[in-house]
Structure formats: C-alpha cells, structure tokens
Amino acid sequence: MAKVQPSVQPKLVMTRFGFNRFAEQLNGRAAMVGFAALIIIEYVTNQNPLAWLGLSLN
C-alpha cells in the first residue's frame, strides 16, 4: 500500500528565540565586540579589568 503524501507543505518560519542559528551568531558577534572593546579600553587606560573593579592586588 502506497503512502499518501500531503498536498500542501507547511511554511516554517524561523523563530528568533531559543537555541537557533540566529541566536548563536548574535551571541558570538556580541562576544567579539565586547572582547575588542575590552582590549581597546585596557590599551587606552593602561589598567587591567581587575583594577577597574577595585580588585587589583597592587
């Protein structure tokens, strides 16, 4: 007996919530921007992030 195929295919919409490719790309890009900003601020202020927070042992 042959299987009956549906005549209409549902249109799937990619959501922007949860674990999906868009969320992972956005998270990765935000991390790269944050890391670059951290390096630039360290270079400009000549202090490490612990010194900014008042946690430096020096």
C-alpha positions as CSV (number, residue, x, y, z in Angstrom):
1,M,0.0,0.0,0.0
2,A,1.5,3.4,-1.0
3,K,1.8,6.2,1.5
4,V,-0.2,9.2,0.8
5,Q,1.8,12.5,0.6
6,P,0.2,15.8,1.8
7,S,-0.8,18.1,-1.0
8,V,0.3,21.3,0.9
9,Q,3.6,21.8,2.5
10,P,3.6,24.0,5.7
11,K,5.7,27.2,5.6
12,L,8.0,27.0,8.5
13,V,9.1,30.4,9.9
14,M,12.5,30.5,11.7
15,T,12.0,32.0,15.1
16,R,14.4,34.4,16.7
17,F,14.1,32.9,20.2
18,G,15.7,29.8,21.8
19,F,18.7,27.9,20.5
20,N,18.9,28.5,16.8
21,R,21.5,29.7,14.3
22,F,20.5,33.4,14.6
23,A,20.9,33.4,18.4
24,E,24.3,31.7,18.2
25,Q,25.6,34.2,15.6
26,L,24.3,37.2,17.5
27,N,25.9,35.9,20.8
28,G,29.2,35.3,19.0
29,R,29.2,38.7,17.4
30,A,28.4,40.4,20.8
31,A,31.3,38.5,22.4
32,M,33.7,39.6,19.7
33,V,32.6,43.3,20.1
34,G,32.9,43.0,23.9
35,F,36.4,41.4,23.7
36,A,37.6,44.1,21.2
37,A,36.2,46.9,23.5
38,L,38.0,45.3,26.5
39,I,41.3,45.3,24.7
40,I,40.9,48.9,23.5
41,I,39.9,50.2,26.9
42,E,42.9,48.3,28.5
43,Y,45.2,50.0,26.0
44,V,43.8,53.5,26.5
45,T,43.6,53.4,30.3
46,N,46.7,51.3,30.9
47,Q,44.8,49.3,33.6
48,N,43.6,45.7,33.7
49,P,39.9,44.9,34.3
50,L,40.5,44.0,37.9
51,A,41.9,47.4,38.6
52,W,38.8,49.0,37.1
53,L,36.7,47.0,39.6
54,G,39.0,47.8,42.5
55,L,40.1,44.2,42.9
56,S,43.7,44.6,41.9
57,L,46.3,43.4,44.4
58,N,48.7,46.2,43.6
